[in-house]
Amino acid sequence: MLFRSSGWHILGRTPLRLFDPGRADPFLFRAGDRVRFRRVDPAEYQRLSDMTSEALLLASRVAASRGVA
């Protein structure tokens, strides 16, 4: 079998914890979930990084429901 890089690593970074064993449901995404990435500047990334995981997750879901994400 030939193994090659899949390219998943070039998508970017996120301040969200995609896997957190401390959460009741440790995986943020499930198979079939739709995910939208958007560019943020370094200042916004830092602001988002300073938020708690729960607040950040809630903010991203609210933004997505408004079509902002």
Summary of the structure (lengths in Angstrom):
residues: 69
radius of gyration: 14.1
end to end distance: 38.7
largest distance: 44.7
contacts: 94
relative contact order: 0.16
helix: 35%
strand: 3%
